[in-house]
Amino acid sequence: MRFRGLDLNLLVIFEALMDTRSVTRAGERLGMTQPAASAALRRLREYFGDDILVVVGKRMHPTPFAEMLLPEIQLSLQGVERAIGTPAIFDPARSTRRFKIVASDYIMVAVLVPLAEKLAKIAPNIQFEVLQPNEDSVPALESGKIDLLITPGPYTAAWHPSELLFEERQVVVGWKHNPIFEQGLTEDAFFAAGHVTVAFGTSRTPAFADSQLQRSARHRKVEIVVASFASAPWFLLGTPRLAVLHERLARAMIPMFDLTYAPVPFEFPAMREMIQFHEARASDQGLLWLREQLIEAAHAS
């Protein structure tokens, strides 16, 4: 099928070429031979009057024009996919849809585990794929590789819609027998103690509380940095270290670990956990249903 002289199949090949940066791998992904993929790249170059991909050293890199074109083509392909693949009516009791969600292990404990228990009864064939947040989370939302991004407000993409999931107080967590809690946690004692912090992805993006504390005029002694909230308790047990974590997570950890928690001993903002989705999928009936279920689960826990 052609549109203004362009074979629309080439748009699918264009996206694969941009994602793989390889003619061979793009062909393999789409079930094409290497010569056929090379021919498709040649036709794209001829149509757009641009090299699209150029060889630099031993690797292929997109041209500035191709980088500019990519989000527009991705948006168009996502629209086509939705039009042909999404039923007009979403029936959770019968749906076998697989939802891809980026969320921290904290959200898994606080919201997704109780939600999965509920949905096992009312939507037994729904599937979840939960991915840890990293520097590629927003690009994955942009490209349609994930359905929802659950993240604190400061980490949302301003150009896509989001809605409040819940607000959460941050608390200071530590070993139950740490004398700092018996003495009464003070601001000076907090900053004098060693700390465990959480950072995500290869770029080491700090968790909400740690990001807020980095802006503080007072310096913390960070002794341990972990890649997930679930790792933090192991570095608190039997030590004088502290960590600032979400209150729901702290409550969930206490039955499994010999921990306790106290309020942050100075003014500290509440975290606003948001659900973000692509603007082009605002009317997706399945995602509307899932967002409602997430909010209900968050407020029930």
Secondary structure as GFF3:
##gff-version 3
##sequence-region A 1 301
A	DSSP	beta_strand	2	3	.	.	.	ID=ss1
A	DSSP	beta_strand	6	7	.	.	.	ID=ss2
A	DSSP	alpha_helix	9	20	.	.	.	ID=ss3
A	DSSP	alpha_helix	23	30	.	.	.	ID=ss4
A	DSSP	alpha_helix	34	48	.	.	.	ID=ss5
A	DSSP	beta_strand	53	56	.	.	.	ID=ss6
A	DSSP	beta_strand	59	62	.	.	.	ID=ss7
A	DSSP	alpha_helix	64	85	.	.	.	ID=ss8
A	DSSP	beta_strand	98	102	.	.	.	ID=ss9
A	DSSP	alpha_helix	105	107	.	.	.	ID=ss10
A	DSSP	pi_helix	108	112	.	.	.	ID=ss11
A	DSSP	alpha_helix	113	122	.	.	.	ID=ss12
A	DSSP	beta_strand	127	131	.	.	.	ID=ss13
A	DSSP	alpha_helix	137	143	.	.	.	ID=ss14
A	DSSP	beta_strand	148	152	.	.	.	ID=ss15
A	DSSP	three_ten_helix	153	155	.	.	.	ID=ss16
A	DSSP	beta_strand	162	168	.	.	.	ID=ss17
A	DSSP	beta_strand	170	175	.	.	.	ID=ss18
A	DSSP	alpha_helix	179	183	.	.	.	ID=ss19
A	DSSP	alpha_helix	187	192	.	.	.	ID=ss20
A	DSSP	beta_strand	194	200	.	.	.	ID=ss21
A	DSSP	beta_strand	205	206	.	.	.	ID=ss22
A	DSSP	alpha_helix	208	214	.	.	.	ID=ss23
A	DSSP	beta_strand	221	226	.	.	.	ID=ss24
A	DSSP	three_ten_helix	229	235	.	.	.	ID=ss25
A	DSSP	beta_strand	242	246	.	.	.	ID=ss26
A	DSSP	alpha_helix	247	253	.	.	.	ID=ss27
A	DSSP	beta_strand	259	263	.	.	.	ID=ss28
A	DSSP	beta_strand	271	276	.	.	.	ID=ss29
A	DSSP	three_ten_helix	279	281	.	.	.	ID=ss30
A	DSSP	alpha_helix	285	300	.	.	.	ID=ss31
###
